[in-house]
């Protein structure tokens, strides 16, 4: 074999080996590239999960705020409705007939523990009405015996009506040396509301309404 042929074969073999090395290098480079891409993708996915988690947490927080606002709104509505009911009832009480007023006064006084010797004060606008309904005397003295009212209440009652007006919009106040009892319409209505607020709310805002 000629020397030239030997050199040619060596050259061809070298080229073939070089191709193998280059091919192997390309495969290794591809593998490394895929590994890098996998890591990048994993990092992107992780950030995506963090992002979604952050959005989810924000939505939960927003929902909580909205629910709280809704609760506050409902409570405000309840309070407004109850106030409206009180106002409406107060207006009706101011228009009570004589018979209803008699029943109101007797019921309130009997519900209280008193000695029976107290003084009753009413507003200036209602003085004449109380005098007419509860006393046979029409003298308008400083203290007028409420004999008609006392007879309805029982033998231990000796209430008198003062001609000094009470600063109320309706109803009466029981005055004694040691205490006063507020029997005004607004006071009684507020007392009823305070004692029955949960029951009233249950009726107004029960499920299914």
Secondary structure, DSSP 8 states (H G I E B T S, - for coil): --HHHHHHHHHHHHHHHHHHHHHHHHHHHHHHHHHHHHHHHHHHHHHHHHHHHHHHHHHHHHHHHHHHHHHHHHHHHHHHHHHHHHHHHHHHHHT--HHHHHHHHHHHHHHS---S--EEEE-GGGHHHHHHHH-S-----SEEE-HHHHHHH-TT---EEESS--S-SSEEEEE-SS-EEEEEHHHHHHHHHHHHHHHHHHHHS-TT-
